[in-house]
Amino acid sequence: MPISRAELPAEDAAALIDQLCERWSDAKAIDRASDPVRIDFASGSCYLQAQPDKLLVVVEAVDDEAHNQLEGEVDNTLDALKGVELDIVWEA
């Protein structure tokens, strides 16, 4: 299973997690009781953890194609929430 992670500067990472969960709540299974928060997609999962001054995002998928698609969905959603295009660098 391909896994990648990114750390994004964020003044209020918890608020970003809230917004992401709200955005995906109707189409995804979300476990907000866990730390990190887990969001299940059809072909993988996204883990979100608020840390001081940053948001840690981990993407895990069943194969490379699904992994790339899931990274893209997370990128696009974060860009839309922040209102600016982020330069997200995923690390394997």
C-alpha positions as CSV (number, residue, x, y, z in Angstrom):
1,M,0.0,0.0,0.0
2,P,1.5,3.3,-1.0
3,I,1.7,5.9,1.8
4,S,2.7,9.5,1.7
5,R,2.7,12.4,4.1
6,A,2.8,16.2,4.1
7,E,3.1,18.8,6.8
8,L,1.2,22.0,6.0
9,P,1.8,25.3,8.0
10,A,-1.5,26.2,9.7
11,E,-2.4,28.6,12.4
12,D,-5.4,26.6,13.3
13,A,-5.0,23.0,12.1
14,A,-7.9,21.8,14.2
15,A,-10.2,24.2,12.3
16,L,-8.9,22.8,9.0
17,I,-9.7,19.3,10.2
18,D,-13.2,20.4,11.1
19,Q,-13.7,21.9,7.7
20,L,-12.3,18.8,5.9
21,C,-14.6,16.5,7.9
22,E,-17.6,18.7,7.1
23,R,-16.7,18.8,3.4
24,W,-16.4,15.0,3.2
25,S,-19.0,14.1,5.8
26,D,-21.7,13.1,3.2
27,A,-19.5,10.8,1.1
28,K,-16.9,9.4,3.4
29,A,-16.6,7.4,6.6
30,I,-15.0,9.6,9.2
31,D,-13.6,8.5,12.6
32,R,-13.1,11.7,14.6
33,A,-12.7,9.8,17.8
34,S,-9.2,8.6,16.8
35,D,-6.0,10.6,16.8
36,P,-5.2,11.2,14.1
37,V,-8.6,11.6,12.5
38,R,-9.3,9.0,9.9
39,I,-11.2,9.5,6.7
40,D,-12.0,6.5,4.6
41,F,-12.3,6.7,0.9
42,A,-13.3,3.9,-1.5
43,S,-9.7,3.2,-2.3
44,G,-7.7,4.4,0.7
45,S,-7.6,6.5,3.8
46,C,-6.5,10.0,4.8
47,Y,-5.2,10.7,8.3
48,L,-5.3,14.2,9.7
49,Q,-3.5,15.4,12.9
50,A,-3.4,18.9,14.3
51,Q,0.0,19.9,15.6
52,P,1.3,23.2,16.8
53,D,1.5,25.5,13.8
54,K,0.9,22.7,11.2
55,L,-1.4,20.1,9.9
56,L,0.0,16.6,9.4
57,V,-1.7,14.7,6.5
58,V,-1.1,11.1,5.7
59,V,-2.5,9.4,2.6
60,E,-2.7,5.6,2.2
61,A,-4.2,3.8,-0.7
62,V,-4.6,0.3,-2.2
63,D,-2.4,1.0,-5.3
64,D,-0.3,3.7,-7.0
65,E,-3.2,4.9,-9.2
66,A,-5.6,5.2,-6.3
67,H,-2.9,6.9,-4.2
68,N,-2.3,9.6,-6.8
69,Q,-6.0,10.2,-7.1
70,L,-6.4,10.5,-3.4
71,E,-3.5,12.8,-3.0
72,G,-5.1,15.0,-5.7
73,E,-8.4,15.0,-4.0
74,V,-6.8,16.1,-0.7
75,D,-4.8,18.8,-2.5
76,N,-7.8,20.2,-4.2
77,T,-10.0,20.2,-1.1
78,L,-7.3,21.9,1.0
79,D,-6.8,24.5,-1.7
80,A,-10.5,25.2,-1.8
81,L,-10.7,25.5,2.0
82,K,-7.7,27.8,2.4
83,G,-8.7,29.9,-0.6
84,V,-5.2,29.8,-2.1
85,E,-3.4,27.1,-4.0
86,L,-1.0,25.3,-1.6
87,D,2.3,23.9,-2.6
88,I,1.9,20.5,-1.0
89,V,5.0,18.3,-1.1
90,W,4.1,14.7,-0.5
91,E,6.9,12.5,1.0
92,A,6.9,8.8,0.5
